[in-house]
Amino acid sequence: MRTDLFDFDLPTSRIALRPAIPRDAARLLVVRPGGKPGELEDRKIADLADLLALGDCLVVNDSKVIAAQLKGRRIGRGDAEPEIEATLHKRIDSSHWRAFVLGAKKVQAGDTLRFGAEGRVCFLSELDAKVSHKDEAGEVTLSFSFHGPVLDQAIAERGAMPLPPYIASRRAPDEQDRADYQTLFAREDGSVAAPTAGLHFTDAMLARLKARGVAVHQVMLHVGAGTFLPVKTDDTADHKMHAEFGTVTAEVADALNAARAKGGRIVAVGSTALRLLESATGVDGKLRAFSGETAIFITPGYRFRAADLMLTNFHLPRSTLFMLVSAFSGLETMQRAYAHAIASAYRFYSYGDACLLYPESR
């Protein structure tokens, strides 16, 4: 499909720079495809329990965002030590990461990058990494001087939360983002972008869901920065997704299959949970245990097998995420929904409001 079909204009005033307080005070646009009155309904995230039923299951992504944005300098190549900003986006092993480098022309394979000179752990005064590989697009592989938990701690101390460019270009990350850009489900370090639909949940909201008889199940997909990059090709068929690692346990798969067999609906909380569920579901519609990488790219025409509803934020134009929601609820429906959201002053993107999507009739 033509990429420009998924374009739209968004005023910068609609981009949220901070989350709603409390989190469940965010707005919720309910989208029921059909093109008739009632297709769009304005609600609050706090109303989610009222929109679901006994036996429904929410599936959330419990990956934890790491402080993946590192600032430092290139050393060891002449007197000049240019400043470097690297954003880690994919762990390779206990000491190697793939990273995007701002100003990649400043570095080449064999260079040493030094991040920070002050640490809260006395024996980690500096964190060095060697550029072991650089590809044609400027993406690099970093080989750190530490490994395992020690490296994780050093990154956490020196790094900043990797806020998306549409926020970071307007304000710097701060300590508040360490809490704001993390869901209450966050468990295992590995994401470099938040599974943002999960940011809306509070303990009070979970209590209301439980009282309603709605179960919450956790899966894990480590979100990479590539998921949120705009599609630069003219045709979606020419776009290549970055692979991301995820797991669905046998216990969760069995519980969701059983709930669906009894008439319960599976509600994917966010595009990451939905993509993982679809990757773990066979052509027979049965969800199975899954552990591995997925690079699934969902565009209109895709036949969904795993999710009955989807809770998600508002996404960027020409992004794989807007393509995904257009596949779920229909492109024309989502164009109307986004036009309504813009006109009604909904807040967009990672810290913004959400929508509850019903599937397009097929």
C-alpha positions in Angstrom: 0.0 0.0 0.0 1.1 3.6 -0.5 2.6 5.0 2.6 1.0 8.4 2.0 -2.4 6.9 2.7 -1.4 6.9 6.4 -0.4 10.5 6.5 -2.2 13.3 8.5 -1.5 16.7 9.9 -1.2 17.1 13.6 -0.8 20.5 15.3 2.2 20.5 17.7 -0.1 21.7 20.4 -1.7 18.2 20.5 1.5 16.5 21.4 1.6 15.7 25.1 4.8 16.6 26.9 3.8 15.1 30.3 1.3 12.4 31.2 -2.1 13.0 32.8 -2.2 13.2 36.6 -3.4 10.8 37.8 -2.6 8.4 35.0 -6.2 7.2 34.7 -7.4 10.8 34.2 -6.5 10.5 30.5 -9.2 10.6 27.9 -10.4 7.5 26.1 -11.9 7.5 22.6 -14.0 4.4 22.0 -14.0 3.4 18.3 -16.7 1.1 17.0 -16.2 0.8 13.2 -19.3 1.2 11.1 -19.5 4.8 9.9 -22.7 5.4 11.8 -23.7 7.6 14.7 -22.1 6.1 17.8 -19.0 5.0 16.0 -16.9 7.4 18.2 -17.6 7.8 21.9 -15.7 10.1 24.3 -14.9 8.5 27.6 -12.2 8.4 30.3 -9.5 5.8 30.8 -11.0 5.3 34.3 -14.2 4.0 32.5 -12.3 1.0 31.0 -13.8 -1.5 33.5 -17.3 -0.3 32.6 -16.6 -1.0 28.9 -15.5 -4.6 29.5 -17.3 -7.6 30.8 -16.9 -10.6 33.1 -14.5 -13.1 31.5 -12.6 -10.5 29.4 -8.8 -10.6 29.6 -6.4 -7.7 29.3 -2.9 -8.6 28.0 -0.2 -6.1 29.1 3.5 -5.9 28.2 5.7 -6.0 31.4 9.0 -5.1 29.8 10.9 -2.4 31.7 12.4 0.7 30.0 16.1 1.2 30.6 17.9 4.5 30.8 19.2 3.9 27.3 20.3 7.4 26.2 24.0 7.9 26.9 26.0 11.1 26.5 29.8 11.1 26.3 32.7 11.7 23.9 35.0 9.9 21.5 38.5 9.4 22.8 41.8 8.1 21.6 41.9 9.5 18.1 43.9 12.8 18.1 43.4 15.7 20.4 39.7 16.3 19.5 37.2 14.5 21.6 33.8 15.3 20.0 30.7 14.8 22.0 28.7 11.7 21.3 25.1 10.8 22.1 24.2 7.1 21.8 20.7 5.5 22.2 20.9 1.8 23.0 18.1 -0.1 21.2 18.9 -3.8 21.2 20.9 -6.0 23.6 23.0 -8.6 21.8 24.6 -10.2 24.9 25.8 -9.3 28.4 28.3 -6.7 27.1 27.2 -5.8 23.5 24.4 -3.5 22.4 23.2 -2.1 19.1 22.8 1.6 19.2 21.9 4.7 17.2 24.5 7.4 17.4 23.6 11.1 16.9 26.3 12.5 14.7 27.4 9.0 13.5 29.9 10.5 11.1 32.1 11.3 14.1 32.7 7.6 14.9 34.0 4.6 13.0 34.8 1.0 13.8 37.6 0.7 16.4 36.8 4.0 18.1 36.4 4.1 21.9 33.4 6.1 23.4 33.5 7.2 27.0 30.2 7.9 28.8 30.3 9.9 31.9 33.2 10.6 34.3 31.2 10.6 37.5 29.5 7.5 38.9 27.6 6.7 42.1 29.6 3.4 42.4 33.2 4.2 43.3 34.8 1.5 41.0 32.9 2.7 38.0 34.2 6.2 37.4 34.0 5.8 33.7 32.1 3.6 31.2 33.9 2.9 28.0 32.6 1.1 24.9 34.4 0.2 21.7 32.7 0.6 18.3 33.1 -3.0 17.1 30.9 -2.4 14.0 29.2 0.4 12.1 26.8 -0.2 9.2 26.0 2.0 6.2 23.1 3.6 7.9 25.2 4.8 10.9 23.9 2.2 13.4 26.7 0.8 15.5 27.5 -2.2 17.7 29.1 -1.2 21.1 31.3 -3.5 23.1 31.3 -2.3 26.6 34.2 -2.7 29.1 31.8 -4.1 31.7 29.2 -6.9 31.4 26.2 -8.3 33.1 24.7 -6.7 36.2 27.6 -4.3 36.5 27.0 -2.9 33.0 23.3 -2.7 33.7 24.0 -0.6 36.8 26.5 1.6 35.0 24.0 2.3 32.2 21.2 3.0 34.7 23.4 5.6 36.5 24.7 7.4 33.5 21.7 7.1 31.1 18.6 9.2 30.6 15.2 7.9 29.7 15.0 7.7 25.9 12.1 10.0 25.3 10.8 10.0 21.8 12.1 12.8 19.5 8.8 14.6 19.5 9.2 15.1 23.3 13.0 15.3 23.6 13.2 18.0 20.9 11.0 20.3 23.1 12.4 19.5 26.5 15.2 17.5 28.1 14.5 14.2 29.9 14.5 14.6 33.7 14.1 12.6 36.9 10.3 12.7 36.7 10.5 10.8 33.4 12.2 7.8 35.2 8.8 7.3 36.9 6.4 8.7 34.2 7.9 6.7 31.3 7.5 3.4 33.1 4.3 1.3 33.5 3.4 -0.2 36.8 3.7 -3.7 35.2 7.4 -3.1 34.4 9.5 -6.1 35.5 12.3 -7.1 33.2 14.9 -4.6 31.8 15.2 -4.4 28.1 13.0 -1.9 26.4 14.2 1.4 25.0 10.7 2.8 24.5 7.7 2.4 26.8 4.8 0.2 25.9 2.7 3.4 26.2 -0.8 2.0 26.4 0.2 0.5 29.8 1.2 3.9 31.1 -2.5 4.7 31.9 -3.0 2.0 34.5 -3.1 2.7 38.2 -3.7 0.4 41.2 -7.2 1.8 41.6 -7.9 1.0 38.0 -6.7 -2.5 38.4 -8.9 -3.0 41.5 -12.0 -1.9 39.4 -11.1 -4.3 36.7 -10.7 -7.2 39.1 -14.0 -6.3 40.7 -15.6 -6.4 37.3 -14.2 -9.9 36.7 -11.6 -8.8 34.1 -8.3 -10.7 34.3 -4.9 -9.1 33.6 -2.2 -11.3 32.0 1.4 -10.3 31.4 3.6 -11.0 28.4 7.0 -9.5 27.5 8.2 -7.8 24.4 11.4 -5.7 24.7 10.4 -2.6 22.7 13.1 -1.3 20.3 13.4 2.2 18.9 12.8 0.8 15.4 9.2 0.1 16.2 8.5 3.8 16.3 10.5 5.0 13.3 8.4 6.5 10.5 8.1 4.5 7.3 10.4 6.2 4.7 9.6 4.0 1.7 6.9 5.0 -0.7 5.3 1.5 -0.5 4.7 -0.3 2.8 5.9 -3.5 1.1 9.4 -2.1 1.0 9.6 -1.3 4.7 11.7 -3.6 6.9 10.8 -3.9 10.6 13.4 -4.2 13.4 13.1 -7.5 15.2 12.3 -7.5 18.9 12.5 -10.3 21.5 9.4 -11.4 23.3 8.0 -14.2 25.4 4.6 -15.6 26.1 4.5 -18.3 28.8 2.6 -21.6 28.4 0.5 -20.6 31.5 -0.6 -17.3 29.9 -1.3 -19.0 26.5 -3.5 -21.6 28.2 -5.4 -19.1 30.3 -6.2 -16.9 27.3 -7.3 -19.9 25.2 -9.5 -21.0 28.0 -11.0 -17.6 28.5 -11.8 -17.2 24.8 -13.4 -20.7 24.7 -15.8 -19.5 27.4 -16.7 -16.3 25.4 -14.2 -13.9 27.0 -12.6 -11.3 24.8 -8.8 -10.8 24.6 -7.9 -7.1 24.9 -4.4 -6.3 23.7 -3.0 -3.4 25.7 -0.8 -1.6 23.2 0.7 -2.5 19.8 3.6 -4.4 21.4 1.2 -6.8 23.2 -0.9 -7.2 20.1 2.1 -7.9 17.8 3.5 -10.5 20.2 0.1 -12.2 20.6 -0.3 -12.4 16.8 3.2 -13.8 16.5 2.4 -16.5 19.1 -1.0 -17.5 17.5 -1.3 -20.3 14.9 -3.6 -20.3 11.9 -6.0 -22.3 14.1 -6.5 -19.3 16.3 -4.8 -21.0 19.3 -2.2 -19.1 21.3 1.0 -21.1 22.1 4.0 -20.5 24.3 6.5 -18.3 22.4 10.1 -17.2 23.1 12.0 -15.5 20.3 12.2 -12.5 18.0 9.4 -11.1 16.0 9.5 -8.6 13.2 5.8 -8.9 12.3 4.6 -5.9 10.3 0.8 -5.5 10.3 -0.9 -3.4 7.6 -4.5 -3.3 6.3 -5.6 -6.7 4.9 -4.0 -8.6 7.8 -6.3 -11.2 9.3 -6.2 -10.9 13.1 -6.3 -14.2 15.1 -5.4 -13.3 18.7 -7.0 -10.0 19.8 -10.7 -9.0 20.0 -10.2 -5.5 21.2 -7.2 -3.1 21.4 -6.3 -0.4 23.9 -3.7 2.0 22.4 -2.5 5.5 22.3 -2.6 7.9 19.3 0.3 7.3 16.9 2.5 9.2 14.5 1.5 9.7 10.9 3.1 7.3 8.4 4.2 5.1 11.3 3.9 1.3 11.4 1.7 1.8 14.5 -0.9 3.9 12.7 -0.8 1.3 9.9 -1.5 -1.4 12.6 -4.5 0.3 14.1 -5.8 1.0 10.6 -5.5 -2.7 9.9 -7.5 -3.5 13.1 -10.3 -1.0 12.8 -10.1 0.1 9.1 -8.2 3.0 7.6 -11.2 5.2 6.9 -12.5 4.6 10.5 -9.1 5.5 12.0 -8.9 8.6 9.7 -12.3 9.7 11.1 -11.3 8.8 14.7 -8.0 10.8 14.5 -9.8 13.8 12.9 -12.3 13.8 15.8 -9.5 13.4 18.3 -7.5 16.4 16.8 -10.7 18.6 16.7 -11.6 17.6 20.3 -8.1 18.4 21.7 -7.1 14.8 22.6 -3.5 14.6 23.6 -1.3 12.5 21.3 1.6 10.1 21.4 3.5 8.5 24.3 2.2 10.7 27.2 -1.1 11.3 25.5 -4.6 9.9 25.7 -5.8 6.5 24.4 -8.4 4.8 22.3 -10.3 1.5 22.7 -10.6 -0.1 19.3 -13.2 -2.6 18.1 -12.3 -4.6 15.1 -13.5 -3.8 11.6 -16.2 -6.2 10.4 -14.9 -8.7 7.9 
